[in-house]
């Protein structure tokens, strides 16, 4: 398991990235509160085992609730005895509360937690992206009110076994969130105090 110490906070999308979000963003969502975790490049399979996995753990700070997440990255099929799909990669996310969320993997076509690029559409090298909301078709991703702060673990697995090797680069997981309860009120109060001070001058 690798532990990441570098966390990049940004709202910029990867250039040339094509994606189609499933459903609409929940009310109150603002991309300004997105937290983007950049992951190192990695390879998955083939190996002696049926499935090869790698994992990364990060520590994030903040009290804002998580309402969704987006995975994105560049997929390249380096070696294959048969067709390899980017969607054969399964992502398991372990939240600070102990809750977990899984998406994608071989045979996930039609499942509630499938990739947006699930199946044959991901058979070629390129950038792929998939967005999932907390109250999507697959039910709650994490515990209700799960906040961004704490230790998160990402487990990435090649579920198609020893026949293919996946190379992934420019990988990121973006957590979508809304302001923590009361934070907007504090901002409003601070603005009111500033206005009152200016009027007294």
MIDOSE-1310 file (N, C-alpha, C; in nm, 2 decimals, decimal comma, always signed):
residues 201
xxxx	+0,08/-0,12/+0,00/+0,00/+0,00/+0,00/+0,09/+0,12/+0,00; +0,05/+0,22/-0,08/+0,13/+0,35/-0,09/+0,06/+0,46/-0,01; +0,13/+0,54/+0,06/+0,07/+0,65/+0,13/+0,11/+0,78/+0,06; +0,01/+0,86/+0,02/+0,04/+0,98/-0,05/+0,05/+1,10/+0,05
xxxx	+0,14/+1,19/+0,03/+0,15/+1,30/+0,11/+0,12/+1,43/+0,04; +0,10/+1,42/-0,09/+0,07/+1,54/-0,17/-0,07/+1,54/-0,22; -0,15/+1,63/-0,17/-0,29/+1,65/-0,21/-0,31/+1,78/-0,29; -0,36/+1,77/-0,41/-0,38/+1,88/-0,49/-0,53/+1,93/-0,49
xxxx	-0,55/+2,05/-0,45/-0,69/+2,10/-0,45/-0,70/+2,19/-0,57; -0,80/+2,16/-0,65/-0,82/+2,23/-0,78/-0,96/+2,21/-0,83; -1,01/+2,29/-0,92/-1,14/+2,27/-0,98/-1,12/+2,26/-1,13; -1,00/+2,25/-1,18/-0,97/+2,24/-1,32/-0,99/+2,10/-1,37
xxxx	-1,05/+2,08/-1,49/-1,06/+1,95/-1,55/-0,94/+1,92/-1,63; -0,92/+1,79/-1,65/-0,81/+1,75/-1,74/-0,83/+1,79/-1,88; -0,73/+1,84/-1,96/-0,76/+1,89/-2,09/-0,80/+1,77/-2,18; -0,90/+1,79/-2,26/-0,94/+1,69/-2,36/-1,02/+1,57/-2,29
xxxx	-1,06/+1,59/-2,17/-1,13/+1,48/-2,09/-1,28/+1,48/-2,13; -1,33/+1,37/-2,18/-1,47/+1,36/-2,22/-1,54/+1,28/-2,11; -1,65/+1,33/-2,06/-1,73/+1,26/-1,96/-1,88/+1,29/-1,98; -1,96/+1,21/-1,92/-2,11/+1,24/-1,92/-2,16/+1,20/-1,79
xxxx	-2,19/+1,30/-1,70/-2,23/+1,27/-1,57/-2,37/+1,20/-1,57; -2,38/+1,10/-1,48/-2,51/+1,03/-1,46/-2,60/+1,11/-1,37; -2,71/+1,16/-1,42/-2,80/+1,24/-1,34/-2,75/+1,38/-1,32; -2,82/+1,45/-1,23/-2,79/+1,59/-1,21/-2,72/+1,60/-1,07
xxxx	-2,63/+1,71/-1,06/-2,57/+1,73/-0,93/-2,67/+1,77/-0,83; -2,65/+1,72/-0,71/-2,75/+1,76/-0,60/-2,75/+1,91/-0,57; -2,86/+1,95/-0,52/-2,88/+2,09/-0,49/-2,78/+2,14/-0,39; -2,72/+2,25/-0,41/-2,62/+2,31/-0,33/-2,48/+2,28/-0,37
xxxx	-2,46/+2,19/-0,47/-2,33/+2,16/-0,52/-2,26/+2,28/-0,59; -2,13/+2,30/-0,55/-2,06/+2,41/-0,61/-1,92/+2,35/-0,64; -1,87/+2,35/-0,76/-1,74/+2,29/-0,79/-1,62/+2,36/-0,72; -1,65/+2,48/-0,66/-1,54/+2,55/-0,59/-1,50/+2,47/-0,46
xxxx	-1,59/+2,38/-0,42/-1,56/+2,30/-0,30/-1,50/+2,16/-0,33; -1,48/+2,14/-0,46/-1,42/+2,01/-0,50/-1,28/+1,99/-0,44; -1,25/+1,87/-0,40/-1,12/+1,83/-0,35/-1,06/+1,72/-0,45; -0,96/+1,75/-0,52/-0,90/+1,66/-0,62/-0,78/+1,59/-0,56
xxxx	-0,78/+1,46/-0,56/-0,67/+1,38/-0,51/-0,60/+1,32/-0,63; -0,47/+1,36/-0,66/-0,40/+1,30/-0,77/-0,32/+1,18/-0,73; -0,34/+1,07/-0,80/-0,28/+0,94/-0,77/-0,16/+0,91/-0,86; -0,06/+0,84/-0,82/+0,05/+0,81/-0,90/+0,01/+0,71/-1,02
xxxx	+0,09/+0,71/-1,12/+0,06/+0,61/-1,23/+0,08/+0,47/-1,17; +0,00/+0,37/-1,23/+0,01/+0,24/-1,18/-0,02/+0,14/-1,29; +0,02/+0,01/-1,27/+0,00/-0,10/-1,36/-0,08/-0,20/-1,29; -0,17/-0,27/-1,36/-0,25/-0,38/-1,30/-0,24/-0,50/-1,39
xxxx	-0,18/-0,61/-1,34/-0,17/-0,73/-1,41/-0,09/-0,72/-1,54; -0,06/-0,84/-1,61/-0,10/-0,97/-1,56/+0,00/-1,02/-1,45; -0,04/-1,12/-1,37/+0,04/-1,17/-1,26/+0,01/-1,31/-1,24; +0,07/-1,37/-1,14/+0,04/-1,51/-1,11/-0,10/-1,53/-1,05
xxxx	-0,15/-1,42/-0,99/-0,28/-1,43/-0,93/-0,39/-1,39/-1,03; -0,52/-1,43/-1,00/-0,63/-1,40/-1,09/-0,66/-1,25/-1,10; -0,63/-1,18/-0,99/-0,65/-1,03/-0,99/-0,53/-0,96/-0,93; -0,49/-0,86/-0,99/-0,38/-0,78/-0,93/-0,43/-0,64/-0,89
xxxx	-0,40/-0,60/-0,77/-0,45/-0,47/-0,72/-0,34/-0,39/-0,66; -0,37/-0,26/-0,66/-0,28/-0,17/-0,59/-0,36/-0,07/-0,51; -0,31/-0,01/-0,41/-0,39/+0,08/-0,32/-0,31/+0,20/-0,28; -0,38/+0,31/-0,25/-0,32/+0,43/-0,21/-0,40/+0,49/-0,09
xxxx	-0,34/+0,54/+0,01/-0,41/+0,60/+0,12/-0,37/+0,75/+0,14; -0,47/+0,83/+0,16/-0,45/+0,98/+0,18/-0,52/+1,03/+0,30; -0,47/+1,13/+0,36/-0,54/+1,20/+0,47/-0,58/+1,34/+0,42; -0,71/+1,36/+0,43/-0,77/+1,49/+0,39/-0,82/+1,56/+0,51
xxxx	-0,83/+1,69/+0,50/-0,88/+1,78/+0,61/-1,01/+1,85/+0,56; -1,09/+1,89/+0,65/-1,22/+1,96/+0,61/-1,34/+1,89/+0,67; -1,44/+1,97/+0,70/-1,56/+1,92/+0,75/-1,68/+1,91/+0,66; -1,66/+1,95/+0,53/-1,77/+1,96/+0,44/-1,82/+1,81/+0,40
xxxx	-1,95/+1,79/+0,39/-2,00/+1,66/+0,35/-1,97/+1,62/+0,21; -1,94/+1,50/+0,19/-1,91/+1,44/+0,05/-2,05/+1,41/-0,01; -2,07/+1,46/-0,13/-2,20/+1,43/-0,20/-2,18/+1,35/-0,33; -2,05/+1,33/-0,37/-2,02/+1,25/-0,49/-1,87/+1,25/-0,52
xxxx	-1,84/+1,17/-0,62/-1,70/+1,16/-0,66/-1,69/+1,14/-0,81; -1,57/+1,18/-0,87/-1,54/+1,15/-1,01/-1,40/+1,09/-1,02; -1,40/+0,97/-1,09/-1,27/+0,91/-1,12/-1,23/+0,95/-1,26; -1,11/+0,98/-1,29/-1,06/+1,01/-1,42/-0,92/+0,97/-1,44
xxxx	-0,88/+0,93/-1,56/-0,74/+0,89/-1,58/-0,72/+0,85/-1,73; -0,59/+0,83/-1,76/-0,56/+0,78/-1,90/-0,53/+0,63/-1,89; -0,60/+0,56/-1,98/-0,58/+0,41/-1,98/-0,51/+0,37/-2,11; -0,41/+0,28/-2,09/-0,34/+0,22/-2,20/-0,32/+0,07/-2,18
xxxx	-0,36/+0,00/-2,28/-0,35/-0,15/-2,28/-0,21/-0,19/-2,34; -0,12/-0,22/-2,25/+0,01/-0,25/-2,29/+0,03/-0,40/-2,34; -0,04/-0,49/-2,28/-0,03/-0,63/-2,32/-0,16/-0,70/-2,30; -0,20/-0,77/-2,40/-0,33/-0,84/-2,39/-0,33/-0,96/-2,48
xxxx	-0,39/-1,07/-2,43/-0,41/-1,19/-2,51/-0,55/-1,19/-2,56; -0,63/-1,09/-2,51/-0,77/-1,08/-2,56/-0,81/-0,93/-2,54; -0,93/-0,89/-2,57/-0,97/-0,76/-2,56/-0,96/-0,71/-2,42; -0,90/-0,59/-2,40/-0,89/-0,53/-2,26/-0,98/-0,40/-2,26
xxxx	-1,06/-0,39/-2,16/-1,14/-0,27/-2,14/-1,09/-0,19/-2,02; -1,09/-0,06/-2,03/-1,06/+0,02/-1,91/-1,16/-0,01/-1,80; -1,28/-0,04/-1,84/-1,38/-0,07/-1,73/-1,36/-0,20/-1,66; -1,26/-0,28/-1,70/-1,23/-0,40/-1,62/-1,16/-0,36/-1,49
xxxx	-1,12/-0,24/-1,48/-1,06/-0,19/-1,35/-1,17/-0,16/-1,25; -1,16/-0,22/-1,13/-1,26/-0,19/-1,03/-1,20/-0,09/-0,93; -1,27/+0,01/-0,88/-1,23/+0,10/-0,78/-1,31/+0,08/-0,65; -1,24/+0,05/-0,54/-1,30/+0,04/-0,41/-1,25/+0,16/-0,33
xxxx	-1,34/+0,23/-0,27/-1,31/+0,35/-0,19/-1,35/+0,32/-0,05; -1,25/+0,33/+0,04/-1,28/+0,31/+0,19/-1,28/+0,45/+0,25; -1,39/+0,48/+0,31/-1,41/+0,62/+0,38/-1,36/+0,61/+0,52; -1,34/+0,73/+0,58/-1,29/+0,74/+0,72/-1,39/+0,67/+0,82
xxxx	-1,52/+0,67/+0,79/-1,61/+0,62/+0,88/-1,61/+0,46/+0,87; -1,54/+0,40/+0,77/-1,54/+0,26/+0,76/-1,63/+0,22/+0,65; -1,72/+0,31/+0,60/-1,81/+0,27/+0,48/-1,72/+0,26/+0,36; -1,77/+0,18/+0,26/-1,70/+0,16/+0,14/-1,79/+0,17/+0,02
xxxx	-1,73/+0,20/-0,10/-1,80/+0,22/-0,22/-1,72/+0,15/-0,33; -1,79/+0,07/-0,42/-1,72/+0,00/-0,53/-1,78/+0,04/-0,66; -1,70/+0,05/-0,76/-1,76/+0,08/-0,89/-1,68/+0,01/-1,00; -1,75/-0,04/-1,11/-1,68/-0,09/-1,22/-1,63/-0,24/-1,20
xxxx	-1,55/-0,28/-1,30/-1,50/-0,42/-1,29/-1,56/-0,50/-1,40; -1,49/-0,61/-1,44/-1,54/-0,70/-1,54/-1,68/-0,76/-1,50; -1,77/-0,75/-1,60/-1,90/-0,81/-1,58/-2,00/-0,71/-1,51; -1,96/-0,58/-1,49/-2,04/-0,49/-1,42/-2,14/-0,42/-1,51
xxxx	-2,15/-0,46/-1,63/-2,24/-0,40/-1,73/-2,39/-0,41/-1,67; -2,46/-0,30/-1,67/-2,59/-0,30/-1,62/-2,61/-0,29/-1,47; -2,50/-0,30/-1,40/-2,51/-0,29/-1,25/-2,52/-0,14/-1,21; -2,59/-0,12/-1,10/-2,61/+0,02/-1,06/-2,47/+0,10/-1,04
xxxx	-2,37/+0,03/-1,00/-2,24/+0,10/-0,98/-2,14/+0,07/-1,09; -2,18/+0,07/-1,21/-2,09/+0,05/-1,32/-2,03/+0,18/-1,36; -1,92/+0,18/-1,44/-1,86/+0,30/-1,49/-1,95/+0,36/-1,59; -1,93/+0,49/-1,62/-2,00/+0,55/-1,73/-1,94/+0,50/-1,86
xxxx	-1,82/+0,45/-1,85/-1,75/+0,40/-1,97/-1,75/+0,25/-1,97; -1,84/+0,19/-1,90/-1,85/+0,04/-1,89/-1,86/-0,03/-2,02; -1,78/-0,14/-2,04/-1,79/-0,22/-2,15/-1,71/-0,19/-2,27; -1,75/-0,22/-2,39/-1,67/-0,21/-2,51/-1,64/-0,07/-2,55
xxxx	-1,71/+0,03/-2,50/-1,67/+0,17/-2,53/-1,54/+0,21/-2,47; -1,48/+0,13/-2,38/-1,36/+0,16/-2,32/-1,24/+0,07/-2,37; -1,26/+0,01/-2,49/-1,16/-0,08/-2,54/-1,04/-0,02/-2,60; -1,03/+0,11/-2,62/-0,91/+0,18/-2,67/-0,85/+0,26/-2,57
xxxx	-0,72/+0,30/-2,60/-0,64/+0,38/-2,51/-0,70/+0,52/-2,51; -0,70/+0,59/-2,40/-0,75/+0,73/-2,39/-0,79/+0,77/-2,25; -0,84/+0,89/-2,24/-0,89/+0,94/-2,11/-1,03/+0,89/-2,08; -1,05/+0,85/-1,96/-1,19/+0,81/-1,92/-1,23/+0,88/-1,79
xxxx	-1,36/+0,90/-1,78/-1,40/+0,97/-1,66/-1,54/+0,92/-1,62; -1,57/+0,91/-1,49/-1,70/+0,86/-1,44/-1,74/+0,93/-1,31; -1,86/+0,99/-1,31/-1,90/+1,06/-1,19/-2,02/+0,98/-1,12; -2,01/+0,98/-0,99/-2,11/+0,91/-0,91/-2,15/+1,00/-0,79
xxxx	-2,28/+1,01/-0,77/-2,34/+1,09/-0,67/-2,38/+1,01/-0,55; -2,38/+1,07/-0,43/-2,40/+1,00/-0,30/-2,54/+0,93/-0,30; -2,64/+0,98/-0,37/-2,77/+0,92/-0,37/-2,80/+0,87/-0,51; -2,70/+0,81/-0,58/-2,73/+0,76/-0,71/-2,80/+0,63/-0,72
xxxx	-2,80/+0,57/-0,84/-2,88/+0,45/-0,86/-2,84/+0,34/-0,77; -2,71/+0,34/-0,73/-2,66/+0,23/-0,64/-2,69/+0,25/-0,50; -2,76/+0,35/-0,46/-2,78/+0,38/-0,32/-2,67/+0,47/-0,26; -2,67/+0,49/-0,13/-2,57/+0,57/-0,07/-2,43/+0,52/-0,09
xxxx	-2,34/+0,61/-0,13/-2,20/+0,57/-0,15/-2,13/+0,55/-0,02; -2,15/+0,64/+0,08/-2,09/+0,64/+0,21/-2,19/+0,66/+0,31; -2,15/+0,67/+0,44/-2,24/+0,70/+0,55/-2,31/+0,84/+0,53; -2,43/+0,85/+0,56/-2,50/+0,98/+0,55/-2,42/+1,09/+0,62
xxxx	-2,39/+1,20/+0,56/-2,32/+1,31/+0,62/-2,17/+1,29/+0,63; -2,12/+1,18/+0,56/-1,97/+1,16/+0,56/-1,89/+1,28/+0,52; -1,80/+1,33/+0,60/-1,72/+1,45/+0,57/-1,59/+1,41/+0,50; -1,53/+1,51/+0,44/-1,41/+1,49/+0,36/-1,29/+1,46/+0,45
xxxx	-1,30/+1,51/+0,58/-1,18/+1,49/+0,66/-1,16/+1,35/+0,71; -1,03/+1,31/+0,71/-0,99/+1,18/+0,75/-0,91/+1,10/+0,65; -0,90/+0,97/+0,68/-0,82/+0,88/+0,60/-0,90/+0,81/+0,50; -0,86/+0,82/+0,37/-0,93/+0,76/+0,26/-0,84/+0,66/+0,19
xxxx	-0,89/+0,54/+0,15/-0,81/+0,44/+0,08/-0,87/+0,41/-0,05; -0,79/+0,41/-0,16/-0,84/+0,37/-0,29/-0,77/+0,24/-0,33; -0,85/+0,14/-0,36/-0,80/+0,01/-0,41/-0,84/-0,01/-0,55; -0,75/-0,03/-0,64/-0,77/-0,04/-0,78/-0,73/-0,18/-0,83
xxxx	-0,82/-0,25/-0,89/-0,80/-0,39/-0,92/-0,83/-0,42/-1,07; -0,75/-0,50/-1,13/-0,77/-0,55/-1,27/-0,85/-0,68/-1,25; -0,98/-0,68/-1,28/-1,07/-0,79/-1,25/-1,08/-0,89/-1,37; -1,01/-0,87/-1,47/-1,01/-0,95/-1,59/-0,90/-1,06/-1,58
xxxx	-0,83/-1,06/-1,48/-0,73/-1,17/-1,45/-0,60/-1,15/-1,53; -0,54/-1,26/-1,56/-0,40/-1,26/-1,60/-0,38/-1,23/-1,75; -0,49/-1,21/-1,82/-0,49/-1,20/-1,97/-0,45/-1,06/-2,02; -0,46/-0,96/-1,93/-0,44/-0,82/-1,97/-0,35/-0,75/-1,87
xxxx	-0,28/-0,65/-1,92/-0,21/-0,56/-1,83/-0,26/-0,41/-1,86; -0,30/-0,35/-1,76/-0,35/-0,21/-1,77/-0,24/-0,11/-1,72; -0,22/-0,01/-1,79/-0,14/+0,10/-1,75/-0,22/+0,22/-1,73; -0,22/+0,29/-1,61/-0,30/+0,41/-1,59/-0,21/+0,52/-1,55
xxxx	-0,24/+0,64/-1,60/-0,16/+0,76/-1,57/-0,25/+0,88/-1,56; -0,20/+0,99/-1,51/-0,29/+1,11/-1,49/-0,42/+1,08/-1,42; -0,41/+1,00/-1,32/-0,53/+0,95/-1,25/-0,56/+1,05/-1,13; -0,69/+1,07/-1,12/-0,73/+1,15/-1,00/-0,87/+1,11/-0,96
xxxx	-0,90/+1,13/-0,83/-1,03/+1,11/-0,77/-1,07/+1,24/-0,72; -1,18/+1,29/-0,77/-1,23/+1,42/-0,72/-1,35/+1,40/-0,63; -1,34/+1,45/-0,51/-1,46/+1,45/-0,42/-1,54/+1,57/-0,44; -1,67/+1,55/-0,46/-1,76/+1,67/-0,47/-1,83/+1,69/-0,33
xxxx	-1,84/+1,81/-0,29/-1,89/+1,84/-0,16/-1,97/+1,97/-0,16; -2,04/+1,99/-0,05/-2,11/+2,12/-0,02/-2,05/+2,18/+0,10; -2,07/+2,31/+0,13/-2,01/+2,37/+0,25/-2,06/+2,30/+0,37; -1,97/+2,29/+0,47/-2,01/+2,23/+0,60/-2,12/+2,31/+0,66
xxxx	-2,21/+2,24/+0,74/-2,33/+2,31/+0,80/-2,28/+2,43/+0,89; -2,34/+2,54/+0,86/-2,30/+2,66/+0,94/-2,19/+2,74/+0,88; -2,12/+2,69/+0,79/-2,00/+2,77/+0,74/-2,05/+2,89/+0,66; -2,15/+2,87/+0,58/-2,20/+2,99/+0,50/-2,26/+3,09/+0,59
xxxx	-2,32/+3,05/+0,70/-2,37/+3,14/+0,80/-2,26/+3,22/+0,86; -2,15/+3,16/+0,89/-2,03/+3,23/+0,95/-1,98/+3,33/+0,85; -1,97/+3,29/+0,72/-1,92/+3,38/+0,62/-2,02/+3,50/+0,61; -2,15/+3,48/+0,62/-2,24/+3,59/+0,61/-2,23/+3,68/+0,73
xxxx	-2,21/+3,62/+0,85/-2,19/+3,70/+0,97/-2,06/+3,79/+0,96; -1,95/+3,73/+0,91/-1,83/+3,80/+0,90/-1,85/+3,92/+0,80; -1,92/+3,90/+0,69/-1,95/+4,01/+0,60/-2,03/+4,12/+0,66; -2,13/+4,08/+0,75/-2,21/+4,18/+0,81/-2,13/+4,26/+0,91
xxxx	-2,04/+4,20/+0,98/-1,96/+4,27/+1,08/-1,87/+4,37/+1,00; -1,81/+4,33/+0,89/-1,73/+4,42/+0,81/-1,80/+4,54/+0,76; -1,93/+4,52/+0,71/-2,01/+4,63/+0,67/-2,04/+4,73/+0,78; -2,07/+4,67/+0,90/-2,10/+4,76/+1,01/-1,98/+4,84/+1,05
xxxx	-1,86/+4,78/+1,04/-1,74/+4,86/+1,08/-1,71/+4,97/+0,98; -1,74/+4,94/+0,85/-1,72/+5,05/+0,75/-1,81/+5,16/+0,77; -1,94/+5,13/+0,81/-2,04/+5,24/+0,83/-2,00/+5,33/+0,95; -1,94/+5,27/+1,05/-1,90/+5,35/+1,17/-1,79/+5,44/+1,14
x	-1,71/+5,42/+1,04/-1,59/+5,51/+1,01/-1,64/+5,64/+0,96
